[in-house]
């Protein structure tokens, strides 16, 4: 069982996307082109939010919800 990543305003965007690729939907929804931005490799969520005029607390809430959905789905084991 893998341990979930703690997502904070100081988390590097690329680290989030590497661990939770489905979170690109959150960045896309806020018009943050993290998939193609070189800044995502070293930029934090807070820096990206500031650059794109996005409320950092809102995006953190949405990213955490996206990650929780994936973890909840992976915790469901099909019956043998």
C-alpha positions, -999 to 999 in steps of 0.1 A, spaced: 0 0 0 14 34 -10 13 63 14 -5 93 0 13 125 -7 6 155 14 -3 184 -9 4 219 5 10 253 -11 47 245 -11 43 212 -31 60 213 -65 34 211 -92 53 185 -112 54 162 -81 16 164 -78 12 155 -115 37 127 -113 20 111 -84 -16 120 -94 -17 126 -132 -55 130 -131 -50 162 -112 -42 179 -145 -80 184 -147 -78 208 -117 -50 229 -132 -68 229 -166 -101 241 -149 -82 271 -136 -65 279 -169 -31 268 -155 -12 252 -184 10 231 -161 12 203 -187 33 225 -210 48 250 -186 85 247 -177 78 264 -144 58 234 -132 90 214 -128 102 237 -100 73 259 -92 51 254 -62 13 253 -62 13 287 -44 36 302 -71 15 288 -99 -17 301 -83 -2 335 -78 10 337 -114 -24 327 -127 -45 347 -102 -60 316 -86 -70 314 -50 -44 290 -35 -68 276 -9 -94 268 -35 -69 249 -58 -55 231 -28 -90 220 -18 -97 208 -53 -64 190 -57 -69 172 -24 -104 161 -34 -90 148 -67 -63 128 -50 -88 115 -24 -111 102 -52 -83 83 -68 -72 68 -35 -108 58 -26 -112 42 -60 -79 22 -57 -89 11 -22 -119 -7 -36 -107 -43 -43 -127 -64 -68 -140 -96 -53 -122 -128 -64 
